[in-house]
Amino acid sequence: MNENTKTIRGLAAYVCDRLVGKVLIHRYDAYSTNSVYLKFDYGVANSLRIADHAGKEYLSYRFNIILTLTEPKNDLSGRFPRNYYPPDMVDQVIEDILAGVEAKRARYRDYEKTVADAKAKSPTNGASGNRPAR
């Protein structure tokens, strides 16, 4: 396992440890690239991509930690904003994820039902390939 893979997995574990009990987390470790994907509350609370390379253009993750990034940046060109952070801002990413969860809890009359509906629509419905982090 190379250093980038260790760093990415370490960041993912740290994020999961800090968010466990606050959101449901599904983790996917890519096999062909150095990427880890975390989906929160079946995607209702968005998702986080942690990687050492640029992502595919047609995929969009709200939160991104990119190992090679030195300054945070926001991409507002699409339908939804995308936030990019360097690895040393992992605590800020966690704060932003939690702020987003709280905003959605306030926006949706029944947040838990919204999450349950998202779970029902999930292609794997929590099965393999989309395993809970804890």
Residue, then its C-alpha position, 0 to 999 in steps of 0.5 A: m500500500n503506497e503512502n497516498t492510499k494510507t493517507i486517504r484511508g486514514l482521512a476516511a477513518y478519521v471522518c467516520d470516527r468523528l461523524v459516527g452516531k451523527v449520520l449514517i455513513h456508507r463507505y466505498d474504497a475504490y479498487s482501481t484508484n486511490s479514492v474513498y467515497l463516503k455517503f451520508d444518510y443515503g445521500v440526503a446529506n451529500s457525500l465526500r470523495i477523498a482522493d489524490h487525483a481529479g475526479k471524473e467530470y460527470l460525477s459530482y460530490r458535494f465535498n472533496i478532499i484532494l491530497t494535492l490541493t493546497e488551498p480550498k476552492n468552490d466550484l459553483s458551475g454546476r447545479f449544486p456547489r462542490n467544495y474542495y479542501p486540502p487534507d489539512m482542512v479535514d476538520q472544516v470538512i466535517e464541520d461543513i458536513l454537519a452544518g449541511v445535515e442540520a440545514k437539511r433537518a431544518r428544511y425537511r419536515d420529516y428528515e428521517k422519512t426522507v432518509a428512509d425514502a432515499k434508502a428505499k430508492s438506493p440501488t443496493n439498499g445498504a448491500s455489499g458495495n455500499r457498506p456502512a462504515r460503522 
